[in-house]
Amino acid sequence: LLPENKPVRQDGVYGALTEKHELAAGILGVINGYLGDRGLSLRQGTIVDATLIHAPSSTKNQDGKRDPEMHQSKKGNQYYFGMKAHIGVDDESGLVHSVVGTAANVADVTQVDKLLHGEENVVCADAGYTGVEKRPEHAGREVIWQVAARRSTYKKLDKRSALYKAKRKIEKAKAQVRAKVEHPFRVIKRQFGYVKVRFRGLAKNTAQLVTLFALSNLWMARRHLLTTAGEVRL
């Protein structure tokens, strides 16, 4: 595994081979199969979320223009240029099982069907996914949608009322489950130093992201592996 706080690097040849032969998805599958054999298999729930990955906005390159597959998006009061990494995470182990890369301006809610493995009975998401259960691609999907409520739905309630306290308690419980989806993002950005795309185009960058999330699964499972198998040395 990669040492802590050391950036992950891939050269152009490796990136091209990974993309051409779809090696990244295979790496994720092999690692998750390995972890599954050691008691960290997928269970009954999936948490979905997305994070922005910056791309160079400068036009000082060979083509004299920004990457056409990257786009601008606004988060809060700040604009970002780049792509999004959408992930599906097991709600028990916190391990990533699905990754999708899109331009930064693609709505999170449109990618959910690509992030589910099909065996879950509950899907957890933040308020940005409000209305996901009504989308046509989920028609007939028998899951419980645990989507965070927007603050506007209860902030006008009397804070001393039983209804307000009950809603806050429910939302706190949802948030505690959703917190697990932040761990893989933290690992690839902090431990692996991946805060900006390394290539032009979505395909190569998505392949790299899939590989990084596969490695993040090993990173997050390292203590379990050391305890149960004694096979991993970090």
PyRosetta script that sets phi, psi and omega in degrees:
from pyrosetta import init, pose_from_sequence

init()
pose = pose_from_sequence("LLPENKPVRQDGVYGALTEKHELAAGILGVINGYLGDRGLSLRQGTIVDATLIHAPSSTKNQDGKRDPEMHQSKKGNQYYFGMKAHIGVDDESGLVHSVVGTAANVADVTQVDKLLHGEENVVCADAGYTGVEKRPEHAGREVIWQVAARRSTYKKLDKRSALYKAKRKIEKAKAQVRAKVEHPFRVIKRQFGYVKVRFRGLAKNTAQLVTLFALSNLWMARRHLLTTAGEVRL")
pose.set_psi(1, 164.3)
pose.set_omega(1, -177.9)
pose.set_phi(2, -79.5)
pose.set_psi(2, 139.9)
pose.set_omega(2, 179.1)
pose.set_phi(3, -66.9)
pose.set_psi(3, 153.1)
pose.set_omega(3, -177.3)
pose.set_phi(4, -61.1)
pose.set_psi(4, 140.0)
pose.set_omega(4, 176.1)
pose.set_phi(5, 65.6)
pose.set_psi(5, 17.5)
pose.set_omega(5, 175.0)
pose.set_phi(6, -103.9)
pose.set_psi(6, 127.9)
pose.set_omega(6, -178.8)
pose.set_phi(7, -66.0)
pose.set_psi(7, 147.0)
pose.set_omega(7, 176.3)
pose.set_phi(8, -89.4)
pose.set_psi(8, 132.9)
pose.set_omega(8, -179.1)
pose.set_phi(9, -128.0)
pose.set_psi(9, 142.9)
pose.set_omega(9, 173.8)
pose.set_phi(10, -132.5)
pose.set_psi(10, 136.6)
pose.set_omega(10, 176.4)
pose.set_phi(11, -85.5)
pose.set_psi(11, 173.6)
pose.set_omega(11, -175.4)
pose.set_phi(12, -62.4)
pose.set_psi(12, -36.5)
pose.set_omega(12, -178.5)
pose.set_phi(13, -65.4)
pose.set_psi(13, -46.4)
pose.set_omega(13, 179.8)
pose.set_phi(14, -62.6)
pose.set_psi(14, -43.2)
pose.set_omega(14, 179.5)
pose.set_phi(15, -60.2)
pose.set_psi(15, -42.0)
pose.set_omega(15, -179.6)
pose.set_phi(16, -66.4)
pose.set_psi(16, -42.8)
pose.set_omega(16, 179.1)
pose.set_phi(17, -65.0)
pose.set_psi(17, -41.6)
pose.set_omega(17, 179.3)
pose.set_phi(18, -60.1)
pose.set_psi(18, -42.8)
pose.set_omega(18, 179.9)
pose.set_phi(19, -68.2)
pose.set_psi(19, -47.6)
pose.set_omega(19, -174.8)
pose.set_phi(20, -61.8)
pose.set_psi(20, -43.5)
pose.set_omega(20, -174.3)
pose.set_phi(21, -99.5)
pose.set_psi(21, 7.3)
pose.set_omega(21, 179.2)
pose.set_phi(22, 53.4)
pose.set_psi(22, 41.4)
pose.set_omega(22, -177.3)
pose.set_phi(23, -69.5)
pose.set_psi(23, -31.7)
pose.set_omega(23, -175.1)
pose.set_phi(24, -60.7)
pose.set_psi(24, -46.2)
pose.set_omega(24, 179.4)
pose.set_phi(25, -62.2)
pose.set_psi(25, -36.5)
pose.set_omega(25, 177.7)
pose.set_phi(26, -66.1)
pose.set_psi(26, -39.8)
pose.set_omega(26, 177.7)
pose.set_phi(27, -62.2)
pose.set_psi(27, -45.2)
pose.set_omega(27, 178.6)
pose.set_phi(28, -61.1)
pose.set_psi(28, -42.9)
pose.set_omega(28, -179.8)
pose.set_phi(29, -64.3)
pose.set_psi(29, -42.2)
pose.set_omega(29, -179.9)
pose.set_phi(30, -65.5)
pose.set_psi(30, -45.3)
pose.set_omega(30, -179.3)
pose.set_phi(31, -63.9)
pose.set_psi(31, -43.0)
pose.set_omega(31, 179.9)
pose.set_phi(32, -68.2)
pose.set_psi(32, -33.2)
pose.set_omega(32, 174.9)
pose.set_phi(33, -65.1)
pose.set_psi(33, -41.7)
pose.set_omega(33, 177.0)
pose.set_phi(34, -60.7)
pose.set_psi(34, -46.0)
pose.set_omega(34, -179.8)
pose.set_phi(35, -68.5)
pose.set_psi(35, -35.2)
pose.set_omega(35, 177.8)
pose.set_phi(36, -63.3)
pose.set_psi(36, -38.1)
pose.set_omega(36, 178.0)
pose.set_phi(37, -66.0)
pose.set_psi(37, -17.5)
pose.set_omega(37, -179.1)
pose.set_phi(38, -110.0)
pose.set_psi(38, 26.6)
pose.set_omega(38, 171.0)
pose.set_phi(39, 89.5)
pose.set_psi(39, 11.9)
pose.set_omega(39, 179.8)
pose.set_phi(40, -118.1)
pose.set_psi(40, 45.3)
pose.set_omega(40, -178.8)
pose.set_phi(41, -78.8)
pose.set_psi(41, 166.6)
pose.set_omega(41, 177.4)
pose.set_phi(42, -64.7)
pose.set_psi(42, 145.3)
pose.set_omega(42, -178.9)
pose.set_phi(43, -116.7)
pose.set_psi(43, -126.4)
pose.set_omega(43, -168.4)
pose.set_phi(44, -107.0)
pose.set_psi(44, -6.5)
pose.set_omega(44, -175.9)
pose.set_phi(45, -134.3)
pose.set_psi(45, 154.5)
pose.set_omega(45, 177.2)
pose.set_phi(46, -129.0)
pose.set_psi(46, 137.8)
pose.set_omega(46, 172.7)
pose.set_phi(47, -107.1)
pose.set_psi(47, 132.6)
pose.set_omega(47, 178.3)
pose.set_phi(48, -114.7)
pose.set_psi(48, 145.7)
pose.set_omega(48, 176.8)
pose.set_phi(49, -165.7)
pose.set_psi(49, 173.4)
pose.set_omega(49, 179.4)
pose.set_phi(50, -144.9)
pose.set_psi(50, 154.4)
pose.set_omega(50, 175.9)
pose.set_phi(51, -134.9)
pose.set_psi(51, 149.8)
pose.set_omega(51, 178.4)
pose.set_phi(52, -85.4)
pose.set_psi(52, 137.8)
pose.set_omega(52, 174.9)
pose.set_phi(53, -118.4)
pose.set_psi(53, 123.1)
pose.set_omega(53, -176.9)
pose.set_phi(54, -68.3)
pose.set_psi(54, 149.3)
pose.set_omega(54, 171.3)
pose.set_phi(55, -127.8)
pose.set_psi(55, 151.2)
pose.set_omega(55, 179.0)
pose.set_phi(56, -59.9)
pose.set_psi(56, 127.4)
pose.set_omega(56, 178.8)
pose.set_phi(57, -94.0)
pose.set_psi(57, -4.5)
pose.set_omega(57, -179.3)
pose.set_phi(58, -68.8)
pose.set_psi(58, 147.9)
pose.set_omega(58, 175.8)
pose.set_phi(59, -102.5)
pose.set_psi(59, 11.5)
pose.set_omega(59, -179.8)
pose.set_phi(60, -85.2)
pose.set_psi(60, 71.1)
pose.set_omega(60, 178.9)
pose.set_phi(61, -142.8)
pose.set_psi(61, -176.4)
pose.set_omega(61, -175.1)
pose.set_phi(62, -60.6)
pose.set_psi(62, -37.1)
pose.set_omega(62, -178.4)
pose.set_phi(63, -85.8)
pose.set_psi(63, -16.5)
pose.set_omega(63, -179.3)
pose.set_phi(64, 71.6)
pose.set_psi(64, 25.1)
pose.set_omega(64, -179.5)
pose.set_phi(65, -152.2)
pose.set_psi(65, 162.1)
pose.set_omega(65, 177.3)
pose.set_phi(66, -72.8)
pose.set_psi(66, 160.0)
pose.set_omega(66, 178.2)
pose.set_phi(67, -60.5)
pose.set_psi(67, 118.0)
pose.set_omega(67, -176.4)
pose.set_phi(68, -67.5)
pose.set_psi(68, -17.3)
pose.set_omega(68, 179.9)
pose.set_phi(69, -89.0)
pose.set_psi(69, -8.0)
pose.set_omega(69, 175.6)
pose.set_phi(70, -97.4)
pose.set_psi(70, 151.5)
pose.set_omega(70, -178.1)
pose.set_phi(71, -140.2)
pose.set_psi(71, 168.5)
pose.set_omega(71, -179.9)
pose.set_phi(72, -92.9)
pose.set_psi(72, 144.4)
pose.set_omega(72, 177.8)
pose.set_phi(73, -143.1)
pose.set_psi(73, 151.4)
pose.set_omega(73, 179.5)
pose.set_phi(74, -108.2)
pose.set_psi(74, 130.3)
pose.set_omega(74, 175.0)
pose.set_phi(75, -127.0)
pose.set_psi(75, 115.2)
pose.set_omega(75, -172.7)
pose.set_phi(76, 67.7)
pose.set_psi(76, -124.2)
pose.set_omega(76, 177.6)
pose.set_phi(77, -106.1)
pose.set_psi(77, 12.8)
pose.set_omega(77, -175.9)
pose.set_phi(78, -117.8)
pose.set_psi(78, 141.8)
pose.set_omega(78, 177.7)
pose.set_phi(79, -97.7)
pose.set_psi(79, 142.3)
pose.set_omega(79, 179.1)
pose.set_phi(80, -127.4)
pose.set_psi(80, 146.8)
pose.set_omega(80, 175.4)
pose.set_phi(81, -120.3)
pose.set_psi(81, 125.1)
pose.set_omega(81, -179.8)
pose.set_phi(82, 159.2)
pose.set_psi(82, -136.9)
pose.set_omega(82, -177.1)
pose.set_phi(83, -133.6)
pose.set_psi(83, 173.9)
pose.set_omega(83, 175.7)
pose.set_phi(84, -119.8)
pose.set_psi(84, 141.2)
pose.set_omega(84, 170.7)
pose.set_phi(85, -105.5)
pose.set_psi(85, 113.1)
pose.set_omega(85, 177.5)
pose.set_phi(86, -98.6)
pose.set_psi(86, 132.8)
pose.set_omega(86, -179.4)
pose.set_phi(87, -133.1)
pose.set_psi(87, 152.4)
pose.set_omega(87, 170.3)
pose.set_phi(88, -113.6)
pose.set_psi(88, 128.6)
pose.set_omega(88, -173.1)
pose.set_phi(89, -124.7)
pose.set_psi(89, 139.1)
pose.set_omega(89, 176.1)
pose.set_phi(90, -65.8)
pose.set_psi(90, 128.4)
pose.set_omega(90, -173.6)
pose.set_phi(91, -74.2)
pose.set_psi(91, -8.9)
pose.set_omega(91, 178.4)
pose.set_phi(92, -96.6)
pose.set_psi(92, -53.6)
pose.set_omega(92, -176.0)
pose.set_phi(93, -88.9)
pose.set_psi(93, -23.0)
pose.set_omega(93, -176.3)
pose.set_phi(94, 80.3)
pose.set_psi(94, 10.4)
pose.set_omega(94, -178.5)
pose.set_phi(95, -86.6)
pose.set_psi(95, 145.3)
pose.set_omega(95, -177.8)
pose.set_phi(96, -80.5)
pose.set_psi(96, 130.8)
pose.set_omega(96, 175.6)
pose.set_phi(97, -117.5)
pose.set_psi(97, -14.8)
pose.set_omega(97, -178.7)
pose.set_phi(98, -142.9)
pose.set_psi(98, 140.4)
pose.set_omega(98, 179.0)
pose.set_phi(99, -138.3)
pose.set_psi(99, 134.0)
pose.set_omega(99, 175.2)
pose.set_phi(100, -132.9)
pose.set_psi(100, 134.4)
pose.set_omega(100, 176.2)
pose.set_phi(101, -108.5)
pose.set_psi(101, 131.8)
pose.set_omega(101, 178.4)
pose.set_phi(102, -138.2)
pose.set_psi(102, 171.3)
pose.set_omega(102, 170.3)
pose.set_phi(103, -63.8)
pose.set_psi(103, 157.3)
pose.set_omega(103, -173.9)
pose.set_phi(104, -64.9)
pose.set_psi(104, -23.5)
pose.set_omega(104, -175.9)
pose.set_phi(105, -88.9)
pose.set_psi(105, 4.6)
pose.set_omega(105, 178.7)
pose.set_phi(106, -79.7)
pose.set_psi(106, 130.1)
pose.set_omega(106, -178.0)
pose.set_phi(107, -66.6)
pose.set_psi(107, 134.0)
pose.set_omega(107, -178.2)
pose.set_phi(108, -55.8)
pose.set_psi(108, -40.7)
pose.set_omega(108, -173.1)
pose.set_phi(109, -63.4)
pose.set_psi(109, -22.2)
pose.set_omega(109, -177.5)
pose.set_phi(110, -78.0)
pose.set_psi(110, -11.2)
pose.set_omega(110, -174.3)
pose.set_phi(111, -105.4)
pose.set_psi(111, -0.2)
pose.set_omega(111, -172.5)
pose.set_phi(112, -60.5)
pose.set_psi(112, -41.8)
pose.set_omega(112, -176.8)
pose.set_phi(113, -62.1)
pose.set_psi(113, -23.9)
pose.set_omega(113, 178.9)
pose.set_phi(114, -83.3)
pose.set_psi(114, -9.1)
pose.set_omega(114, -175.5)
pose.set_phi(115, -104.8)
pose.set_psi(115, -2.0)
pose.set_omega(115, -178.4)
pose.set_phi(116, -99.4)
pose.set_psi(116, 140.0)
pose.set_omega(116, 179.2)
pose.set_phi(117, -87.9)
pose.set_psi(117, -10.6)
pose.set_omega(117, 172.9)
pose.set_phi(118, 98.2)
pose.set_psi(118, -10.9)
pose.set_omega(118, -178.4)
pose.set_phi(119, -105.7)
pose.set_psi(119, -2.7)
pose.set_omega(119, -176.6)
pose.set_phi(120, -75.1)
pose.set_psi(120, 152.6)
pose.set_omega(120, 174.3)
pose.set_phi(121, -111.9)
pose.set_psi(121, -2.8)
pose.set_omega(121, 176.6)
pose.set_phi(122, -145.6)
pose.set_psi(122, 141.3)
pose.set_omega(122, 176.6)
pose.set_phi(123, -126.1)
pose.set_psi(123, 126.8)
pose.set_omega(123, -178.3)
pose.set_phi(124, -110.4)
pose.set_psi(124, 141.5)
pose.set_omega(124, -178.9)
pose.set_phi(125, -159.0)
pose.set_psi(125, 161.7)
pose.set_omega(125, 177.4)
pose.set_phi(126, -82.3)
pose.set_psi(126, -178.4)
pose.set_omega(126, -173.5)
pose.set_phi(127, -65.3)
pose.set_psi(127, -17.6)
pose.set_omega(127, 177.7)
pose.set_phi(128, -66.1)
pose.set_psi(128, -13.0)
pose.set_omega(128, -179.9)
pose.set_phi(129, -101.9)
pose.set_psi(129, 15.2)
pose.set_omega(129, 179.4)
pose.set_phi(130, -54.3)
pose.set_psi(130, 132.0)
pose.set_omega(130, -180.0)
pose.set_phi(131, 89.3)
pose.set_psi(131, 1.9)
pose.set_omega(131, -176.7)
pose.set_phi(132, -59.4)
pose.set_psi(132, -35.5)
pose.set_omega(132, -177.0)
pose.set_phi(133, -67.0)
pose.set_psi(133, -16.5)
pose.set_omega(133, -178.7)
pose.set_phi(134, -91.3)
pose.set_psi(134, -6.6)
pose.set_omega(134, -178.3)
pose.set_phi(135, -71.8)
pose.set_psi(135, 143.5)
pose.set_omega(135, -173.9)
pose.set_phi(136, -60.3)
pose.set_psi(136, -30.1)
pose.set_omega(136, -178.2)
pose.set_phi(137, -68.6)
pose.set_psi(137, -12.2)
pose.set_omega(137, 179.1)
pose.set_phi(138, -106.6)
pose.set_psi(138, 9.7)
pose.set_omega(138, 178.7)
pose.set_phi(139, -60.2)
pose.set_psi(139, 126.7)
pose.set_omega(139, 179.9)
pose.set_phi(140, 83.3)
pose.set_psi(140, -1.2)
pose.set_omega(140, 178.7)
pose.set_phi(141, -76.6)
pose.set_psi(141, 119.6)
pose.set_omega(141, -175.2)
pose.set_phi(142, -94.2)
pose.set_psi(142, 81.1)
pose.set_omega(142, 177.1)
pose.set_phi(143, -136.0)
pose.set_psi(143, 161.0)
pose.set_omega(143, 172.2)
pose.set_phi(144, -93.4)
pose.set_psi(144, 124.1)
pose.set_omega(144, -179.7)
pose.set_phi(145, -92.6)
pose.set_psi(145, 110.3)
pose.set_omega(145, 178.5)
pose.set_phi(146, -101.6)
pose.set_psi(146, 79.1)
pose.set_omega(146, -178.0)
pose.set_phi(147, -101.4)
pose.set_psi(147, 133.1)
pose.set_omega(147, -179.2)
pose.set_phi(148, -59.2)
pose.set_psi(148, 140.1)
pose.set_omega(148, 177.5)
pose.set_phi(149, -79.0)
pose.set_psi(149, 141.4)
pose.set_omega(149, 174.4)
pose.set_phi(150, -67.5)
pose.set_psi(150, 143.0)
pose.set_omega(150, -178.2)
pose.set_phi(151, -57.9)
pose.set_psi(151, -29.8)
pose.set_omega(151, -178.5)
pose.set_phi(152, -64.1)
pose.set_psi(152, -18.2)
pose.set_omega(152, -178.3)
pose.set_phi(153, -78.8)
pose.set_psi(153, -15.1)
pose.set_omega(153, -179.5)
pose.set_phi(154, -139.5)
pose.set_psi(154, -3.8)
pose.set_omega(154, -176.0)
pose.set_phi(155, -68.8)
pose.set_psi(155, -18.9)
pose.set_omega(155, 179.7)
pose.set_phi(156, -84.6)
pose.set_psi(156, -7.4)
pose.set_omega(156, 179.6)
pose.set_phi(157, -72.4)
pose.set_psi(157, 153.8)
pose.set_omega(157, 175.1)
pose.set_phi(158, -64.9)
pose.set_psi(158, 121.2)
pose.set_omega(158, -176.3)
pose.set_phi(159, -65.6)
pose.set_psi(159, -13.2)
pose.set_omega(159, 177.7)
pose.set_phi(160, -92.4)
pose.set_psi(160, -6.9)
pose.set_omega(160, -175.8)
pose.set_phi(161, -77.6)
pose.set_psi(161, 154.6)
pose.set_omega(161, 178.8)
pose.set_phi(162, -65.7)
pose.set_psi(162, -33.8)
pose.set_omega(162, -178.9)
pose.set_phi(163, -66.1)
pose.set_psi(163, -43.8)
pose.set_omega(163, 179.4)
pose.set_phi(164, -62.9)
pose.set_psi(164, -45.6)
pose.set_omega(164, -178.9)
pose.set_phi(165, -63.4)
pose.set_psi(165, -37.2)
pose.set_omega(165, 178.9)
pose.set_phi(166, -67.2)
pose.set_psi(166, -43.4)
pose.set_omega(166, 179.2)
pose.set_phi(167, -63.2)
pose.set_psi(167, -42.5)
pose.set_omega(167, 179.5)
pose.set_phi(168, -63.7)
pose.set_psi(168, -37.8)
pose.set_omega(168, 179.3)
pose.set_phi(169, -65.5)
pose.set_psi(169, -41.5)
pose.set_omega(169, 179.0)
pose.set_phi(170, -64.4)
pose.set_psi(170, -45.5)
pose.set_omega(170, -178.6)
pose.set_phi(171, -65.9)
pose.set_psi(171, -34.7)
pose.set_omega(171, 177.5)
pose.set_phi(172, -65.3)
pose.set_psi(172, -40.8)
pose.set_omega(172, 178.8)
pose.set_phi(173, -64.3)
pose.set_psi(173, -41.0)
pose.set_omega(173, 177.3)
pose.set_phi(174, -61.7)
pose.set_psi(174, -43.9)
pose.set_omega(174, -177.2)
pose.set_phi(175, -63.7)
pose.set_psi(175, -36.3)
pose.set_omega(175, 180.0)
pose.set_phi(176, -63.7)
pose.set_psi(176, -35.8)
pose.set_omega(176, 176.8)
pose.set_phi(177, -72.1)
pose.set_psi(177, -45.5)
pose.set_omega(177, -177.1)
pose.set_phi(178, -64.0)
pose.set_psi(178, -23.1)
pose.set_omega(178, -177.0)
pose.set_phi(179, -57.7)
pose.set_psi(179, -26.8)
pose.set_omega(179, -178.1)
pose.set_phi(180, -63.6)
pose.set_psi(180, -26.7)
pose.set_omega(180, -177.8)
pose.set_phi(181, -71.8)
pose.set_psi(181, -17.3)
pose.set_omega(181, 179.7)
pose.set_phi(182, -78.8)
pose.set_psi(182, -20.9)
pose.set_omega(182, -176.3)
pose.set_phi(183, -62.9)
pose.set_psi(183, -47.9)
pose.set_omega(183, 178.0)
pose.set_phi(184, -61.5)
pose.set_psi(184, -37.8)
pose.set_omega(184, 177.3)
pose.set_phi(185, -60.6)
pose.set_psi(185, -42.9)
pose.set_omega(185, -179.4)
pose.set_phi(186, -64.4)
pose.set_psi(186, -40.3)
pose.set_omega(186, -178.2)
pose.set_phi(187, -63.4)
pose.set_psi(187, -48.7)
pose.set_omega(187, -176.1)
pose.set_phi(188, -70.1)
pose.set_psi(188, -29.4)
pose.set_omega(188, -178.0)
pose.set_phi(189, -87.1)
pose.set_psi(189, -38.1)
pose.set_omega(189, -176.6)
pose.set_phi(190, -93.0)
pose.set_psi(190, -57.6)
pose.set_omega(190, -178.4)
pose.set_phi(191, -67.7)
pose.set_psi(191, -41.8)
pose.set_omega(191, -175.6)
pose.set_phi(192, -95.8)
pose.set_psi(192, -8.5)
pose.set_omega(192, 176.4)
pose.set_phi(193, 69.8)
pose.set_psi(193, 25.0)
pose.set_omega(193, -177.2)
pose.set_phi(194, -94.9)
pose.set_psi(194, 96.9)
pose.set_omega(194, -179.4)
pose.set_phi(195, -122.2)
pose.set_psi(195, -4.0)
pose.set_omega(195, -179.5)
pose.set_phi(196, -147.0)
pose.set_psi(196, 142.9)
pose.set_omega(196, -179.5)
pose.set_phi(197, -62.0)
pose.set_psi(197, 150.5)
pose.set_omega(197, -177.2)
pose.set_phi(198, -103.3)
pose.set_psi(198, -16.1)
pose.set_omega(198, -175.6)
pose.set_phi(199, -126.0)
pose.set_psi(199, 174.4)
pose.set_omega(199, 169.1)
pose.set_phi(200, -97.1)
pose.set_psi(200, 141.9)
pose.set_omega(200, 179.6)
pose.set_phi(201, 93.0)
pose.set_psi(201, 152.1)
pose.set_omega(201, -176.6)
pose.set_phi(202, -76.7)
pose.set_psi(202, -35.2)
pose.set_omega(202, -172.7)
pose.set_phi(203, -62.0)
pose.set_psi(203, -51.1)
pose.set_omega(203, -178.6)
pose.set_phi(204, -65.1)
pose.set_psi(204, -41.8)
pose.set_omega(204, -179.6)
pose.set_phi(205, -67.4)
pose.set_psi(205, -36.3)
pose.set_omega(205, 177.2)
pose.set_phi(206, -66.5)
pose.set_psi(206, -40.6)
pose.set_omega(206, 177.6)
pose.set_phi(207, -59.9)
pose.set_psi(207, -41.3)
pose.set_omega(207, 178.5)
pose.set_phi(208, -66.0)
pose.set_psi(208, -40.6)
pose.set_omega(208, 179.3)
pose.set_phi(209, -62.8)
pose.set_psi(209, -42.8)
pose.set_omega(209, 178.5)
pose.set_phi(210, -59.0)
pose.set_psi(210, -43.4)
pose.set_omega(210, 178.4)
pose.set_phi(211, -62.1)
pose.set_psi(211, -43.1)
pose.set_omega(211, -179.3)
pose.set_phi(212, -65.3)
pose.set_psi(212, -40.5)
pose.set_omega(212, 178.5)
pose.set_phi(213, -68.6)
pose.set_psi(213, -32.1)
pose.set_omega(213, 174.2)
pose.set_phi(214, -62.2)
pose.set_psi(214, -44.2)
pose.set_omega(214, 178.1)
pose.set_phi(215, -67.6)
pose.set_psi(215, -32.8)
pose.set_omega(215, 177.9)
pose.set_phi(216, -64.5)
pose.set_psi(216, -31.8)
pose.set_omega(216, 176.7)
pose.set_phi(217, -62.9)
pose.set_psi(217, -42.9)
pose.set_omega(217, 177.1)
pose.set_phi(218, -64.6)
pose.set_psi(218, -40.4)
pose.set_omega(218, 179.7)
pose.set_phi(219, -60.8)
pose.set_psi(219, -46.9)
pose.set_omega(219, -177.1)
pose.set_phi(220, -71.2)
pose.set_psi(220, -25.4)
pose.set_omega(220, -177.9)
pose.set_phi(221, -94.5)
pose.set_psi(221, 4.8)
pose.set_omega(221, -170.8)
pose.set_phi(222, -59.4)
pose.set_psi(222, -40.6)
pose.set_omega(222, -178.5)
pose.set_phi(223, -69.4)
pose.set_psi(223, -38.7)
pose.set_omega(223, 177.3)
pose.set_phi(224, -62.2)
pose.set_psi(224, -43.1)
pose.set_omega(224, -179.1)
pose.set_phi(225, -66.1)
pose.set_psi(225, -40.5)
pose.set_omega(225, 178.2)
pose.set_phi(226, -63.8)
pose.set_psi(226, -38.4)
pose.set_omega(226, -177.5)
pose.set_phi(227, -73.2)
pose.set_psi(227, -42.4)
pose.set_omega(227, -172.6)
pose.set_phi(228, -89.7)
pose.set_psi(228, -31.2)
pose.set_omega(228, -174.0)
pose.set_phi(229, -121.8)
pose.set_psi(229, -26.9)
pose.set_omega(229, -176.9)
pose.set_phi(230, 64.7)
pose.set_psi(230, 27.6)
pose.set_omega(230, -175.2)
pose.set_phi(231, -99.7)
pose.set_psi(231, -19.3)
pose.set_omega(231, -173.2)
pose.set_phi(232, -104.6)
pose.set_psi(232, 135.3)
pose.set_omega(232, 177.5)
pose.set_phi(233, -119.2)
pose.set_psi(233, 119.4)
pose.set_omega(233, -176.7)
pose.set_phi(234, -114.1)
pose.dump_pdb("model.pdb")
